[in-house]
């Protein structure tokens, strides 16, 4: 659960980061920003801010914002009915972005959230610099983290089924609850 005041604050910070990166946002775009705390109640540690640019029944484009040292928890996009699961392309826009996918342990830049060693099992680190991108096939377990300057990225994907995402941390609740 996240307090309305904190929700608004992290959304405002994310919008400022997007604009500081040189991306133009319309007034309508700014109304679409949201924040996700995964029910962990510590959004600055584990969470993400999302601005959906477009979404149809087949494709979606989003701007994802990580605040300084913020971590998006380890997850994967599962098969849903006849759909193989969300395929996603991440393209770095600005900041320090550390991505973790299956493979050898070569972790150098990021860190495991304190007390969550069992929830962040992947240690194959890919550092994405602005303009670089990573293709995540459907069902690929992954997590990502910003460095001390935060990070902004595009997410282009097939049909969005985010509320059905699966997480290594079983205490996660994907739907954000905001309290006054």
CORTA-V139663 format. One record per helix or strand of 2 or more residues. SS is the DSSP state (@ for helix, = for strand). FROM is the first residue (numbers start at 1). TO is the last residue. Records with the same first field share a line. If there is no record, write none. Layout:
# CORTA-V139663
SS->FROM-TO  FROM-TO
This chain:
# CORTA-V139663
=->2-3  33-36  48-55  59-66  71-76  88-101  124-128  133-136  142-158  166-167  178-179
@->4-20  27-30  162-164
